[in-house]
Amino acid sequence: MRTGKRVLACVMAAAMMSSMAACGSKNAETSGAKEPEKSTAAAPAETSKSETSKTETAAQETEAAKGGEMTLEELVEAAQNEATADGAGTFMVYAPTSRISKALAAFTEEYGIQGEYYNESGQDLYTKLTTELEANTKDTADVVLMQDSYLFQTQLVDYDYVTNYVPPYLKDSIIEEDQAPLICYYYNKLFIYNNTDGSEGISNIWELAEDSFKGKLFMKDISKESVNKNFLAMLTSDPWSAKIEAAYKDFYGKEIELDEDCPNAGYQFIKKMLANVKFGSGDGDIATELADGLGGNMGLFVYSKLRDDSVAQDKLSVAAYAEKQPEGFSGFMYPMYLQMVTNTDRPYTSQLFIYFLMTEDGFKSAFQTKDSDIGTYSTNTTIQSLEGDRELAFWKDCLVIEDPLYLPKAYADGILDFITYCTQ
């Protein structure tokens, strides 16, 4: 049992706990619920834990989601038992967003169970988590909310460090393709342009590769955010390369001619487009500078930045909202995976928190706290996007989306070296 995870943030009021009736000691064997299955994805050869392929793993469901022997009321009771058991450690969530603190506060208010969180981003979060899990320490996360499909697959799933749990009470409402592994929500980064001086944006992504766009295309420094690298890597996949090739023919009226160092149209587009990019330190700064800049300038940044008061929103237009969207794609989208840590000693609390975050009340408590909270899309189809935004299905139709099974192949084939070369 955990003896004391260090307090990082969001320590919930103890008074809320005292208002809940004590439910006895933790007893998983008498609960009636089956434990979720551990990930069975194949690890690298020297540490392989299973012969089951990654593709087969993605198609599997957890036993808890299949059986659903435990009612929601029983799950709540079991989670409260864990919280009040002698020696119960602290329930902990790791996430790349501090907004998880709001969800934990709402979770405590709803169920009387306290929790804490650790907020970090990128490789640093993965390094902390995997170091703790390799050491088999109890002073680590119970639930993780993680971005970056490449790191998620290669550093967590491949080593069975996380367990997929789909709440059976919500299973019919969650998009099926987003259940294995469970995706809580998506963020999107869109082509957004300065509409002053009569600018109407672009009609084809290959316009961004023209000399006329040199120094007029802005995105966050690739070295500072791995999802940008994942986006570029996805362009080299067969489906996206084919779309990019078709867009080239539509724009230039001829078949594409590839440079010797470009295996397909995706590589060719990356090479030409990155030559025009000016890299910024952050999406917020890019949004502000784009709005204050010249008409026709284009940015690729998180859509949610348009909610910031520092951004002159009337000067910016979203390319995807044009009467005719850009041929090829309108930006990209990346998932936030919601998983139990496999060796958690708070399994029922973990399941209950995952359930709560997938409900409308839980999701809105963190990610739709005000009318301007655009750009976050729950995979629970009963949770609608905010006014002025579009639904998840709209974005899936026009944005490049990370594939955790393709990205390891792309990186093994040297796409990162190619991207680095193109930015020098």
N, C-alpha and C positions, 0 to 999 in steps of 0.2 A: 504494500500500500504506500502511496506517496506520503511523505512526511512533511512536505512544505515547499511548494514551488515558490520561487521568489516573486514578490508582487511587482508587476510591470505596469499595470494600469487597471482601471475599472474594477476596483474592489467594491463589491456591492454591499449595501447596508445590512448589517447583521440583524437589525430589527425585523427585516422582512422574513428572515429565516425563523425567528422566534414566533412569528405569527402562524407558521405552518405546523400542523400536528406531526409529531414524530411518528415514523412509519416502521420502526424496527430496523434490524440489521440487514445488510446486503446478502441476498441469497439467490444467485443466478440459477441454481438447479431447480428451484421450485417455482420459478416465474412463469413457466409455460412457453417461453419464447425460445426460439433457436438462435444461436449466435450467428452473425453474418459470416459468410465465407471470407477467408483471407484471399488476397490477390494471388492468382496462380500464373501470372505472366512470367515468361521465361527470363531469368537473369542471365548476365554474361556467363560464358561457359565455365569460368573458374568458380562461380558461386551459384550455379543454376539450382533452383529449388523445385522446379517442376518441368515436365515435358509439354505442358499445355502451352499452346502458342498465344501470342499477344492478341491475335484476332479472335481466338476462341474465348479468351478471357473477357474481351470487350462485350461478347455476346452473352456472358453468364449473368445471372442475377443472384443476389444474396439470398441465403435461405430465409432470412427474416422477411424479405420482400415476397418470396414465394409463398411461405406458409402463413404468415400473419397470425400465428396462434395467440399472440399477446394483443389484447385490445389496447387502445390508446390510454384508457384509464389505468390499465395495469402497468403500462410502460411508465406513466407519470409516477405511480406509486413506487415502482422499482427504482426509478431515478432518485426519488426522494429518500428511499431507503439507503441508497449509496451515499447520499450527501450527509445523512445523519448517523451513519455507521461509525463505530469507534475507529479512530485512526484514519478516517477518510481524508485523503489529500485534496488539493485544490483542483477544481476542474479548470482546464486551460485550453484556450483556442489560439492558434497561430494564424496570422493573416497578413496580407500585404496592404491592408487598408485599416486605418484607425476607426472607420465607421463600425467595425465589428463590436466596438465598445457599446454602441447604442443598442445593438441586438442583444448583447449580454444583459444590459440593464432591463430591457423589456422582458427577457427570459426570466430574470430574477423576479420581476414584478408578477409575471404570470404563474410561475411554478415555485417560487420561494427558494430556488437553488442558485447559489452564488457562483460566479465565475470570474476569471481573469483572462487577459489577452496579452499576446506579444505581437507587436507590429513591426515588420521589416519588409523589405522588398528585394526582388531579384535573387541572385545567387546567394547573398548573405543569409536570407531566410532558409534556403535549402541547406546551406552549410551548417547552420546552427542545428536544424532539425535532424539531419542525417548523422551529425557528430554525436548528438545525444542518443539517437536510436542505435547507432553502432555500439555505443558504450552501455546500452541496455539500462540507461538511467531512468528512474521513475519521475525525475524532475523535468518533464517535457510535455509536449502537447497531447491532448486527448482527441481533439478535432483540428483539422487543418483546412483552410480556405486558400488555395494556391493557384496562381497564374503561371503561364509559360508551359505549354504542352510538352516541349522537349525535355525540360528539367523534370517535370512531373512524371513523365514516362520512364526516363533513364535513371533518375535518382530515388524515386519512391516506388512506383508500380513494379519495376523490374526486380526489386528486392523485397517485395511483399511487406513493405513498411506501412502501407495503408490498406484499408478494407472498405469495399464499396457497400454502402447501405442506402437502399431506396425505401423511404417510409411507405409501408403498404397502404396507409391511410390516404396517401396522396398519389399513389402510383398511376392511377388513371388520368390524373391531371398533368403529370409531368411528361414533356415531349419524349417519346420513346427513344429516339436516337441520342438523347442527352442523359440517359439513365445509367449507362455503363461505359465509362465511369460517370458518376453523378456530377452534372454541371449545375451549379446553383444559379449562375447568371452569366451574361456576356457583357463585355465592354466593346465599344467600337471606336475606331479611328477613321476619320473621313477626310476626303478631299474637300476642303473648304476654301473659298476664294474671296478676295476683295472685289466687291461688285461696283465700286465707284468708277467713274469715267466710262460708264456704259459697258463695262465688262460683263460677259455672259458665260464665263467659265470655259470648260472644254467639252467636246463631244466625243473624244476618243483619247484613250490613255497615251497613245503614241505622240500626241501633241506635247506631252511632258518630256519627251526625248528629243524634241527639236531644239536647235540652237537658240531660238527665240525665247526659250524658257530658262536659259542659263542664268543662275542667280536669282530666279524668281520662284523657285520651289523650295519650301521649307519643311523640315521634319526634325524630330529630336535626334540628337547624337546617338548613333546606333550602339556605341559602346556603353551607353548609359541605360539602355532598356532592351532587354533581350526579345521582347515580343516584336519589336521592329525587325530584328534579324529573322525571327520566325516567319514574319510576313513575306520578306524577300525570299526566304528559302522555299516557301509554299509556291511561289511563282514558277519554280522549276519543276514542279510535279506535272505529270502528264496532262491531267485535266486543265490546269490553269495555263500551262504552256500552249495547249491547243487553242484556248480562248484568246490568248495574247497573239498568237499567230494569225487567227481569224481577224482580230482587230487591226493588225498590221495590213493585211490584204484589203480590208475595208477602207483604211485610211490612205494607203499609198497606191492602191489599185494594182498591186503586183505581189508575187510570192516573196516571202522574206528570204534574205540572204544572210547567213550566219557567219560571224567572225570565227576564226579558227579556235579561239578559246571559249566559244559559246556552243554547248551541246544542243541547246534548243532555244526556242523563242523567249522563254522565261529568262534565261541567262542574258540574251541579247538586250531585252528590255531593261533588266537591272543595270547592265553596263552603261547603256545610253542615258537612262533616267538619273542614276546617281551622279553622273558627270555634271548635272544641272543643279543638284541639291546644295542648299546652304543649311548646315546643321546648327540647331539651337540647343540650349542647355535644358529646356523643359517645355512641355506642351503649353503651359500657361503663358510663358513668355512669348512663345511663337504666336499664340492666338492674339495676344495684345499687340505685338509688333505688326502682325499681318493686318489687323484692323486699322492701325495707324499708318500703314504703308501705302504703296501704289496700287491703283486699280489693275486687276488682272493677276496679281501675285496669288500663289496657291500654297496652301499648307496641308499637311497630313498630320492630324493631331486628334486627341480624344475629344469626341463630340461634347462631352459634359462640360468642357471648358467654356462653352458658349453661355453657360449659366452665370459665369463670374461677372461681377459688377465692373471689373476693370476692362472688360472687353466691349468695344463698341459694336454690339450685335447687328445693328442696322446696316453696317458696312460689310457684313460677311454673309455669304450664301453657301448652302450645302449643295455640292454637285449632284448628289443623289436625288435631290428634290426638283431638279430640272425636268421640264416636260419630256425631254429625251435624256436618259442617264448616259454617262460616258460609256462608250463601247469598251468592253473589257471588264472593268470593275470600278467601284466608287470608293474604295478604301478597304479596310480589313477589320476583322472582329476576332476577339480572343476570349476563351472561356475561363471561368473561375471554378475550379474543381472543389467540391465539398466532400471530405472523406473522414472516416474514423481512423485514428492511429491503431494499428493492429494490436499492439500490446497494451492498450489502455486498460487501466483498472477501474475506469468509470464507463463501461460499455452502455449502460442504459441511459445515463446522463448524456452521453455522446449521441445516441440515437434520438433522444428527445430533442436535443439542441438542433440536430440536422433537420428533424421534422419541423421544428419551430421556424427555422430560417427559411424553409421552403414554403411556409404558409404566407398568406397575404399579410397578416399582422407582423410576423417576424421579418419578412422582407422589407416592408414599408418602414418598420422601426429603424432600419439602418440606411436604406438606399433610396427611399422615396419620402424623405422627411419634409419636403416642401415642394411646391408646384414647379420649381425650376430644376429639380433633380432629374434632368433628362440624361439619356445615354447609358442606362443600366437596364438590362432586360432579363427578367426571371424566366426560367424554363418551365415554371408552373403556368399553364395556359390560362388559368383563371385570374392571374395578376396582369392587369393591363398597363401599357405604357402611359406616360403622362401626356396631357394635352400639348399638342405642338410637336410631339415626337411621333415615331412610327412603331408598329409592332415588330416583334422579333422576326416573324416570317418575312417581312419586307426586307430587313437587313440581311437575312440569310440568302436572299435571292440575288443580292448585288455586291456582296462583300466577300473578300478572301477570308477563309476560316482555317485556323490551325488544325492540323491532323497529327495527333500524337504518334501515329504509326508511321507516317511518312517522314516526319522531321528527323528522327535518328538516322535514317538512310541518307537524307540530304546532307546532314553534317558529316557523316562518314565519307561521303563522296567529295568533301572539300568545299562545300558552298561558302563556308565562313571565310576561307582563304580568298575565294573569288570576290566576295563582298568587300573584304578589307582592301584588296587590290584595287577595286573600282572606286574606293573612296580616297585613295591617296593622290 
